[in-house]
Amino acid sequence: MYELFSSLIGSISNIMYSYLLIILLLAVGLYFTFRTKFIQVRLLGESIRLVADNKSEGNKVSSFEALMVSTASRVGTGNIVGVANAIAIGGYGAVFWMWVIALVGGASAFIESTLAQIYKKRDNEGGSYGGPAYYIEAALNSRWLGVIFAISLIATYAVGFNMLCSYNLVTSFSSYSFYGNPETSIVPSVIGAVIAVITAVCILGGAKRVVKVTGLLVPIMGVTYIIMALITMVLNFDMLPMVFKNIFAGAFDFRAIFGGFAGSALMQGIKRGLYSNEAGVGSAPNAAAAAEVSHPVKQGLVQMLSVFIDTILVCTATAMMCLSSGMVPSAELKGAPFVQAALSNTFGSFGIYFVTFALLLFAFTTLLGNLFYCEGALNYIAKKTVTKTTMTIFRVIACIVIFVGATLDFGLVWDIADVLMGVMALINLPVIVILGKTAITCLNDYIAQKKAGKDPQFKASTVGLEGKVDFWN
């Protein structure tokens, strides 16, 4: 039964990414790239300025804080293990296609986050919340589709991504002697249980100190991780010309791509790039809607920047660490062990310990961030009437799922995450195309005000929504 289920999920994943999502992701990203006149390049400097000019009032969420929430969700085990898998299976060229999906996906990320700001809802404290489920209901007058999206988000994050996060962390321990025989080792079960218990303590017992400490350490680890990549590149500088040559050669080796599409650089790069940066999936808008800004475009630009931080910086750091170390991509050596082997070539045993510690921090905060998104979706489905008991039951089940994920096989756990994430994207991408005109009109208003020397202030009447939204009237 296990083999049959695993084969079925794998087949669905191949169909989704071979015939549907690759075309849809690139088409939507390119469509918005041209409609916004290459906003990723044209207003990249403005997005950086908005983050630097961080302001917040009282307890309201600033644009920068919303960026940190979405970036914390994006930057996780996928930036290490996912990238390593893409390279190991798809070869050097997978890196190029990750860059492409980040570049075109930046435009999609801008649109979905701008829409989340326009249609955000007001909470009892005067703050805001929202996301795709809310703009689907408000703009398309379809609560049932909003509910379907919310359910798919819960399935993706509480099941797919959390199982995968737990599994990815466990794989980093396979490089240690105490792991033993992978077929009989009890290490995955033990580590899975420990992760599940720690997560339960935090989400059930309100272990704010643990959350606060990891929230401080993760940005530091992210910077340290990039520095390690730079050091690796400097120490192996003579390898870089060959690395870049192989990346571009592999990206356009169409005979290899069409000869084995499921394992090709194109498919692996786009799948792992999407898993890492989540552009167009519909997750980051949930964080974007909470920001307090004077104009929706401000948060759209900030979230666009988050995609670049995730893929262009962190994912590229992993790729360069692996490839400039001299490690040859191989499907037999994939995931965390690939990164550990690469770093051990340069830094000895310290490299192995560093990757494990980085994954531990990234995994923990990703698990908590994923559940934050899920609880927002639960509240949407129940119209803000979720009881404390219901939420506790959900959290307990989510922790059990984390344990289960640590014990699954490589193919199954990745395919489940890919399929569930794909369902979210298949709902959200057509919706933002339908609603894209509203976001683009909003962008034009922002640019016009900037050209007039103003600090842009948005009014719902600009996009014909006066009296139809909670904010901006």
C-alpha positions in Angstrom: 0.0 0.0 0.0 2.9 2.4 0.9 4.6 1.7 -2.4 1.3 2.2 -4.3 0.6 5.5 -2.6 4.1 6.7 -3.1 4.0 5.8 -6.8 0.6 7.6 -7.2 1.8 10.8 -5.6 5.0 10.7 -7.7 3.0 10.3 -10.9 0.7 13.2 -10.0 3.7 15.4 -9.2 5.3 14.6 -12.6 2.1 15.5 -14.4 1.6 18.7 -12.5 5.1 20.0 -13.1 5.6 18.6 -16.6 2.4 19.9 -18.2 0.8 22.4 -15.9 2.8 24.4 -13.4 6.0 25.0 -15.4 3.9 26.5 -18.2 1.6 28.4 -15.8 4.4 29.8 -13.6 6.5 31.1 -16.4 3.5 32.4 -18.4 2.0 34.3 -15.4 5.4 35.6 -14.3 6.3 36.8 -17.8 2.8 38.3 -18.3 3.2 40.4 -15.1 6.8 41.2 -15.9 5.7 42.8 -19.2 2.5 44.3 -17.7 4.5 46.0 -15.0 7.3 47.0 -17.4 9.9 44.8 -15.7 9.1 46.0 -12.2 11.7 43.5 -10.8 14.5 45.6 -12.3 12.8 49.0 -12.6 11.8 49.4 -9.0 14.3 47.1 -7.2 16.0 50.1 -5.8 12.7 51.5 -4.6 12.0 48.2 -2.8 15.3 48.4 -1.0 14.7 52.0 0.0 11.3 51.1 1.4 12.8 48.4 3.6 15.5 50.8 4.8 13.0 53.5 5.5 11.2 51.3 8.0 8.5 52.9 10.1 5.7 51.5 12.4 3.2 53.0 14.8 2.6 51.5 18.2 1.9 47.7 17.9 1.1 47.8 14.2 3.2 45.7 11.9 5.6 47.6 9.8 6.5 46.8 6.2 9.9 45.6 7.3 8.4 43.3 10.0 6.0 41.8 7.4 9.1 41.2 5.2 10.8 39.4 8.0 7.8 37.1 8.6 7.5 36.1 5.0 11.3 35.8 4.6 11.4 33.6 7.7 8.9 31.3 6.0 10.7 31.3 2.7 14.2 31.0 4.0 14.3 27.5 5.5 15.5 24.0 4.8 14.6 24.3 1.1 17.4 26.8 0.7 19.9 24.2 1.7 18.4 20.8 1.0 16.1 21.7 -1.8 18.9 23.4 -3.8 21.2 20.5 -3.2 18.6 18.1 -4.4 18.0 20.2 -7.6 21.7 20.2 -8.4 22.2 16.5 -7.5 19.3 15.4 -9.7 19.1 18.0 -12.4 22.8 19.0 -12.6 24.5 22.4 -12.8 21.8 23.9 -15.1 19.2 23.7 -12.3 20.8 26.7 -10.7 20.0 28.8 -13.8 16.3 27.8 -13.8 16.1 28.7 -10.1 17.3 32.2 -11.0 14.8 32.4 -13.8 11.8 31.4 -11.6 12.9 33.9 -9.0 13.2 36.7 -11.6 9.9 36.2 -13.3 8.3 35.1 -10.0 9.2 38.5 -8.5 6.5 40.1 -10.6 3.9 37.5 -9.5 4.9 38.1 -5.8 4.4 41.8 -6.3 0.9 41.4 -7.7 -0.4 38.9 -5.0 1.0 40.9 -2.1 -0.4 44.2 -3.5 -3.8 42.5 -3.8 -3.6 41.2 -0.2 -3.0 44.8 0.9 -5.9 46.2 -1.1 -8.4 43.7 0.2 -7.1 43.2 3.7 -9.5 43.1 6.7 -9.5 45.1 9.9 -9.1 43.3 13.2 -10.5 44.3 16.6 -7.3 46.2 17.6 -7.2 48.3 14.4 -4.6 46.1 12.7 -5.1 44.0 9.6 -5.1 40.5 8.3 -5.8 38.9 5.0 -4.4 36.9 2.1 -5.5 35.0 -1.1 -8.7 33.5 0.6 -9.9 37.0 1.4 -9.2 38.6 -2.0 -10.7 35.6 -3.7 -13.9 36.1 -1.7 -14.0 39.9 -1.9 -13.1 40.3 -5.6 -14.6 37.2 -7.1 -17.5 36.9 -4.6 -16.7 33.2 -4.1 -16.4 32.1 -0.5 -16.3 28.4 -1.5 -13.2 29.0 -3.6 -11.6 30.9 -0.7 -12.4 28.0 1.6 -10.8 25.5 -0.9 -7.7 27.7 -1.0 -7.6 27.9 2.8 -7.9 24.1 3.0 -5.1 23.6 0.5 -2.9 26.0 2.4 -3.4 24.1 5.6 -2.7 20.8 3.9 0.5 22.3 2.2 2.0 23.9 5.3 0.8 21.7 8.2 1.3 18.4 6.3 3.5 18.8 3.2 6.0 21.4 4.2 6.2 20.5 7.9 6.8 16.8 7.1 9.4 17.8 4.6 11.1 20.3 7.0 11.4 17.5 9.6 12.7 15.1 7.0 15.3 17.5 5.7 16.7 18.1 9.2 16.9 14.3 9.8 18.9 13.8 6.6 21.7 16.1 8.0 22.4 13.5 10.7 23.0 10.7 8.2 26.5 12.0 7.8 27.3 11.0 11.5 28.6 7.6 12.5 25.9 7.1 15.2 23.2 7.2 12.4 24.0 3.6 11.5 22.4 1.7 8.7 19.8 3.9 7.0 17.4 0.9 6.6 17.3 0.1 10.3 18.4 3.3 12.1 16.1 4.6 14.9 17.7 8.1 14.6 14.9 9.5 12.3 12.2 8.5 14.8 14.2 9.9 17.7 14.9 13.2 16.1 11.4 13.4 14.7 10.0 12.9 18.2 12.3 15.6 19.7 11.4 18.1 17.0 7.7 17.4 17.5 7.9 17.8 21.3 9.9 21.1 21.1 7.4 22.5 18.6 4.5 21.3 20.8 6.0 23.1 23.8 6.3 26.3 21.8 2.8 26.3 20.2 0.9 24.8 23.1 2.8 26.2 26.1 3.7 29.6 24.7 7.5 29.2 25.0 8.0 32.8 24.0 11.7 32.8 25.1 12.6 29.9 22.8 10.8 31.6 19.9 12.4 34.9 20.6 15.9 33.4 20.8 15.5 31.5 17.5 14.0 34.7 15.9 17.2 36.4 16.8 19.5 33.6 15.7 18.0 32.8 12.3 18.9 36.2 10.7 22.4 35.9 12.2 22.6 32.4 10.8 21.4 33.5 7.4 24.1 36.2 7.2 26.7 33.7 8.5 25.6 31.2 5.9 26.1 33.7 3.0 29.5 34.6 4.5 30.5 30.9 4.5 29.5 30.7 0.9 31.6 33.7 0.0 34.6 32.3 1.9 34.1 29.0 0.0 34.0 30.8 -3.3 37.2 32.8 -2.5 39.1 29.7 -1.3 38.0 27.9 -4.5 38.2 30.9 -6.8 39.8 28.9 -9.6 36.7 26.7 -9.8 34.2 29.5 -10.5 34.7 29.9 -14.2 34.1 26.2 -14.7 31.1 26.4 -12.4 29.4 29.2 -14.3 30.2 27.6 -17.6 28.6 24.4 -16.5 25.5 26.2 -15.1 24.7 27.9 -18.5 25.7 24.9 -20.5 23.5 22.6 -18.4 20.6 25.0 -18.5 20.4 24.9 -22.3 21.2 21.2 -22.8 17.8 20.5 -24.4 18.7 17.0 -25.4 19.2 16.1 -21.8 16.1 18.1 -20.7 13.7 16.4 -23.1 15.4 13.0 -22.8 14.5 12.8 -19.1 12.3 15.7 -18.3 11.3 14.6 -14.7 14.9 14.7 -13.6 16.0 17.6 -15.9 17.7 20.8 -14.9 14.6 22.7 -16.1 12.1 20.8 -14.0 14.2 20.4 -10.9 15.3 24.1 -11.0 11.7 25.4 -11.2 10.3 22.9 -8.7 12.9 23.6 -6.1 12.9 27.3 -6.9 9.2 27.5 -6.4 9.4 25.5 -3.1 12.1 27.9 -1.9 10.7 31.3 -2.8 7.0 30.5 -3.0 6.3 33.3 -5.6 2.8 33.0 -6.8 1.9 30.2 -4.4 -0.2 32.5 -2.2 1.6 32.2 1.1 3.5 35.5 1.5 0.3 37.6 1.0 -0.9 36.3 4.3 2.0 38.1 6.0 1.9 41.1 3.6 -1.7 41.9 4.5 -0.7 42.5 8.2 1.7 45.4 7.3 0.7 49.0 8.0 1.6 51.0 4.9 0.3 54.2 3.3 0.0 52.5 -0.1 -0.5 48.8 -1.1 2.3 49.0 -3.6 4.9 49.6 -0.9 4.3 46.2 0.6 4.1 44.6 -2.9 7.6 45.9 -3.6 8.9 44.7 -0.2 7.6 41.2 -0.8 9.1 41.2 -4.3 12.4 41.9 -2.6 11.9 38.8 -0.3 11.9 36.5 -3.4 15.3 37.9 -4.4 16.7 37.6 -0.9 15.5 33.9 -0.8 16.7 32.8 -4.2 19.3 35.1 -5.5 21.1 35.3 -2.2 20.5 32.3 0.0 19.8 29.6 -2.7 22.8 30.9 -4.8 24.9 30.7 -1.6 24.1 26.9 -1.3 24.7 26.3 -5.0 28.1 28.0 -5.0 29.2 26.3 -1.8 28.4 22.9 -3.4 29.7 23.5 -6.9 32.9 25.5 -6.2 34.0 23.0 -3.6 34.7 20.5 -6.4 31.8 18.1 -5.6 30.3 16.6 -8.7 26.5 16.5 -8.7 25.2 13.0 -8.3 21.7 11.6 -7.6 23.3 9.2 -5.1 24.6 12.1 -3.0 21.7 14.5 -2.5 20.1 16.6 0.2 22.0 17.7 3.3 24.8 15.2 2.9 25.7 16.8 -0.4 26.1 20.2 1.2 27.9 18.7 4.2 30.3 16.8 1.9 31.0 20.0 -0.1 31.7 22.1 3.0 33.8 19.4 4.6 36.1 19.6 1.5 36.8 23.2 2.4 36.4 23.4 6.2 36.8 19.8 7.4 34.4 18.4 10.0 33.3 21.9 10.9 31.4 22.1 7.7 29.3 19.1 8.6 28.4 20.5 12.0 27.7 23.9 10.5 25.1 22.6 8.1 23.3 20.6 10.8 23.1 23.6 13.1 21.9 25.8 10.3 19.2 23.3 9.3 18.2 23.0 13.0 17.5 26.7 13.3 16.0 27.1 9.9 13.7 24.1 10.4 12.5 25.2 13.8 11.4 28.7 12.8 10.0 27.4 9.5 7.8 24.9 11.4 6.4 27.7 13.7 5.9 30.1 10.8 4.1 27.4 8.8 1.6 26.8 11.6 1.1 30.6 11.9 -0.1 30.6 8.3 -2.3 27.6 9.0 -4.0 29.2 11.9 -4.9 32.2 9.8 -6.5 29.9 7.2 -8.4 28.0 9.9 -9.8 31.3 11.2 -10.9 32.2 7.6 -12.8 28.9 7.2 -14.5 29.2 10.6 -15.1 33.0 10.2 -13.0 33.8 13.2 -14.9 31.4 15.5 -12.2 28.8 16.0 -12.4 27.6 19.6 -9.4 27.1 21.9 -10.1 23.4 22.0 -10.2 23.1 18.2 -7.0 25.0 17.8 -5.3 22.8 20.4 -6.4 19.6 18.6 -5.1 21.0 15.3 -1.7 21.9 16.9 -1.4 18.4 18.4 -2.2 16.7 15.0 0.3 19.1 13.4 3.1 18.0 15.8 2.3 14.3 15.1 2.6 15.0 11.4 6.1 16.5 12.1 7.1 13.2 13.7 5.7 11.2 10.8 7.6 13.3 8.2 10.9 12.4 9.8 10.4 8.7 9.1 9.2 8.8 5.5 11.2 8.2 2.3 12.9 10.8 0.2 10.7 10.5 -2.9 7.4 10.4 -1.0 8.0 13.3 1.3 9.2 15.6 -1.5 6.4 14.6 -3.9 3.7 15.2 -1.2 5.0 18.7 -0.6 5.3 19.4 -4.4 1.7 18.2 -5.1 0.1 20.2 -2.3 2.1 23.3 -3.1 1.1 22.9 -6.7 -2.6 22.8 -5.8 -2.2 26.2 -4.0 -0.4 27.7 -7.1 -3.1 26.3 -9.5 -5.7 28.2 -7.5 -3.8 31.4 -6.8 -2.1 32.0 -10.2 -5.3 32.2 -12.3 -6.9 34.4 -9.6 -4.2 37.0 -9.6 -4.3 37.1 -13.4 -8.0 37.9 -13.2 -7.4 40.5 -10.5 -4.1 41.8 -11.9 -5.6 44.9 -13.5 -6.5 46.2 -10.0 -2.9 45.8 -8.8 -1.5 47.4 -11.9 -3.8 50.4 -11.6 -2.6 50.7 -8.1 1.0 50.6 -9.3 0.4 53.3 -11.8 -1.1 55.5 -9.1 2.0 54.9 -6.9 4.4 55.8 -9.7 2.3 59.0 -10.6 2.5 60.2 -7.0 6.2 59.5 -6.8 6.8 61.5 -9.9 4.8 64.4 -8.4 7.3 64.3 -5.4 4.7 62.9 -2.9 4.9 60.1 -0.4 2.2 57.9 -2.0 -1.2 57.7 -0.2 -3.8 55.2 -1.5 -7.5 55.7 -1.9 -9.8 52.8 -2.8 -11.6 55.0 -5.3 -8.4 54.9 -7.5 -9.3 51.3 -8.4 -13.1 51.6 -8.2 -13.4 50.0 -4.8 -14.6 52.9 -2.6 -16.8 51.5 0.2 -16.0 47.9 -0.9 -12.9 47.3 1.3 -12.2 47.7 5.0 -9.2 50.0 4.5 -8.3 52.8 2.0 -11.8 54.5 2.0 
